[in-house]
C-alpha cells in the first residue's frame, strides 16, 4: 500500500490474501485508489463485490475480469457505492452483456464522473446501451469507449449523444469502423454542442469529406479544444477546411491529423495554397496552440 498516494495495486491469488484484501478495501479509510492488475479469482471477486457498498472512502477503481459473469456482478455491486468517481475496466472483454449491465449502473449512479471501457468488444448493442443511458445521466464527464467494434449504429448513437448530453467534456470513441454517416452526425452535433472539450476520432474510417465536414462544423464552436482525427483519410478538403477554421477559431488548441507539411503540399499541389495551409495548421507558426500534425 502506498500511503502517500493512498492507493493499492495488487495481484492477489490466494483466498487468505483475498480475504484480507477485501477487508482492507472495506475498512481502511485512507485507501482512495484500488487497482487490480490481474483478473481476480471467483472468491476474490465475490469478496470485492461484498465490500464495495461499504467502501465509502474509495474514489478510483481499476479492475480486470475473467471470462465469466463476474463483471456483471461487479457492476451490480457498484449500484450501492456512492463514493467511486473513476472506474477503469479497459481490455476486459465484457462484451455486450457487460455493457448492458454497465448502462444500468449509469442510469442509477450519480457519483461516477470518469469511465474507461476501451477494448471490451461491446459491439453495436453495447454502444447503443451506453449511449442510451447517457442521454439520462447528468454526472459522467469523461468517457473512453474506443476500440470496441461498435459499428455504425452504435457510433451514430454516440455522435447524437453530443446533441443532448450536457455533462460530457471528454469523449474518446476512436478506433471503431464507423464510416462517414457517423462523421456527418458528429459534425452536426458539434455545431451546437457547448460542453465537449476533447474528442478522439482516431481511425474511424472517415473519408476526406467526412473529416472536412467536422472541420466546417467547428466554425461556430468555441468550446472544443482538442481534436484527434489521425488515421482517417485526410485529404486536401480536410486540410483546406482546417486552414479556414484556424484563421477564425482560437478555441481549438490541439489538432491531431497525422500528416506532415510535405504531405500537405502533395495534397494541395498548388505551392502557394499548400504553403498557406501549412502555415495555418503548422505547430511552428502558432506554438501557443500546440497543433500536432504528426502522430
N, C-alpha and C positions, 0 to 999 in steps of 0.2 A: 504494500500500500504506500502510495506516495502522499504523505500528509501535507506537503507543501502545496500540491495541486489538488488535494482532496480527491484523488482518483484511484481506481483499482483496475489493473489489467490482469487477467488470469486465463490459464488453460487447465481448468480442473478436470480430473479424470476419475478420481475415486470418490465413492459415496461419502466417506468420512470427511474428506475435504469439501465435498459439495454441501454437506450439512452445515459445516462451519461457515462456508462461503455465503450460503443463503441467510444464515443468522446475522452475519456481518452486514449484508445488504439491507437487512431489515432494521437492525438496531444501532448501527454506527451513524450517528448524526453528522459526522464530519465527512462522510463519504458522499460526494456530489456527482461523481462520474464513474460509470461502470462499463467496462469493455471486456467482452469475452471473445477471444480470437479464434477459438475452435468450436465447432458445434457441440453443445453440451449433451451429456447422456440424458436419457429419458428421466432418470431420477433427479438430476440436477435441474432440468427444465421444469419439472413439476415443482421443485422447491423454490425456484426463482418466481414462478407464477404465483405461488402462495405468498411469497414475500412482497411482491410488488404493491399490492393495495396499501400495505402499512409503511412502505418506504417513502415517507413524505419528504425526505431530505434529498432524494435523488433528482438530479436535473438533466443528466445526459446518459443515454443508454446506447450501446453499440453491441450487437449480438449476431452470432451465426446460428444457423439451424440445420438439423438433419433433414433427410428426405421423408419426413413423416408429418403428422399434423401438429407438431409442437409449436409451429409459428402461429397457427390459428388460436391455440390455447393461450399463447403469449399475448396476442393482440386482445383477446377477450379479457385477460387479467389486467391489461392496461386501462380498461374501462374504469376500474376502481382506483386508479392512481391519479392524483391531482397535482403532482409536482414536476413530472418529467416534461421538459420543454424541447429536448432534442432527441430524436430517435434515428439511428442508423442501422439499416438492415440491407446493406449493399451485397450483391452477389450471393444471395441466399436461396435462389431458385424457389421462391414462394409460389410462383405461378398465379394463375387467375384466381384460384381458391383463396390463396393468401391475400391477394389484392382486394377481393371482395370483403374478407374479414377485416382488413385494414380500413376499407372505406366505411365500414360500420363504426369503427373506432373514431374516425374523423368526424362522423356525424354527431357523436356523443361527447367527444373530448373538447375542452375549452382552454387547455393549457399548452398543448403542443404547438410550437412555432416553427420548428425545423425538422423536415423529414427527408431522409435519403433512402431511396429504394432502387437505385440503378442496378442493372444486370440481374433482374429477377424473372425474366421470361413471363411477364404477366399478360402479354398479348393484348389484343383489342378489347376483350371482355374486361380484363383488369384495368386497362386505361380508361374505359368508359365508366367503370365503377368509381375509380378515384376522382375523375373529373366531375361526375355527378355529385359526389359527396362534397366536393369543394365549392359547388355552387351555393351550398348552405353553411359551409364552415367559414367563420369570420376571424379565426385565430391564426391559422397557419400563414407564415410569411415567406418561407423558403422551401421549395420543392425540387428535389433532384430525382428525375424519373427516366433518365436516358438509358439506352441500350436494353430495351425491354420488348422488342418486336411488337410494338403497339399497333402499327399499321395505320391506314388512312382514317378509318372510323374513330379509333381512339385518339389519333392526332388531331382530328377536327374538333373533337370534344374538348381537348386540352387547349386548343387555339381559341375556341369560342369562350372558354373559361375566362380568358383575358377581357372579354366584353362585360362579364357580370361580376367576377370576383374583385373585391376592392381591398383585399388584405395582402395578397401575394406581392412581394417585391423582387423575388428571385425565382426564375423558372428555368430549369435546365432539363430539356427533354430532347436532346440531340441523339445522334447515333441510332435513329429509328427511320426506316424507309417510308417516309410519309408521302412524298411527291408534292406536286405543285398545288393540289387542292388545299393542302394544309398551309402552304406558303401564302396563298391568297387569303385564306381565312385569318392567318396570323397578321397579315398586312392590314386587313380590315379592322381587326381588333385593336391594333396599335394606333390607329387613327384617333381613337377615343380613350384608350387606356391612360390613366394618370397615376398609376401606382407602381407598375413594374419598372425596376431599375436595372435589372440584369437578365438577359435571355441568352441561353445557349441553344443554338440551332445547328450545331456541328453535324455534318454528314447526315442530312435528312432527305437526300435525293431531290433537292430543289434545282430547277433549271436556272439559267441566267435570267429569264423573265421573272421567275418566282422570287429570286433574290432582289432583283431590281424593284419589284413591287413592294417588298419590305422596306427598301431604302426610301422609296417615294412616300410611303405611309408615315414616315417619321418627320415629314416637313413641318408638322404642327404638333409633334410630340416633344414636350420639354421635360420629360421625366427619365426616359431610358438613358442610362449612362454607359452600359457595357453590352455589346452585341457580338456574338460569335457565329460566323457563317462559314467557317472553314470546311473544306472537303465537300462543298457543293459545287455546282457547275458555274463558277464565277466567270463572267464574260464581259464584253465591252458595255453591255447595257447596265450591268451592276456597277461597274467602275464609274461610268458617267453619272449614274443616279446618285452614288455616294459623293462624287465630286460636287454635284449641285447641292446635295444635302449639307455637306460640311462647310459650305460657304455661309449658310444661314443658321444652322442648328449647332449651338455651342453646348448643348446638354450632353451629347454623346461624347464620352471621354475616352472610351476604349473600343476599338473596332478590330475584329479579328477576321481576316479574309483568307489568309494562307496563300498570298500571291505577292510577288516582288515587282519592283518598278520595271524591270526588263519585260516581264510578262504583260504588264500594263501596256507597254509600248507595242508589243506584238498584237495585243488585242485591239488596240485603237488604230494602229497602223499610221495614222496621221501624227507625225512627230510633235507638232505644236499642241494638238489636243492631248496627246499622251503626256507631255511634259506638264501641262496644266493639271490633268487628273492626278498625276503622281505628286504634284505639289500639294494638291488639296487633300490627298489621302496619306501623304508621307509623314512618318514619325519625326524626321529630322526638321521639318518646317514648322511643326506645331508640337514641340516637346511637352508642353503643358497638358496636351490632350492624350498623350501616351497611346497614339494609334499604332497598332501592331498589324502589319501586313502579313508577315510570315508566321507560321506556327512554330 
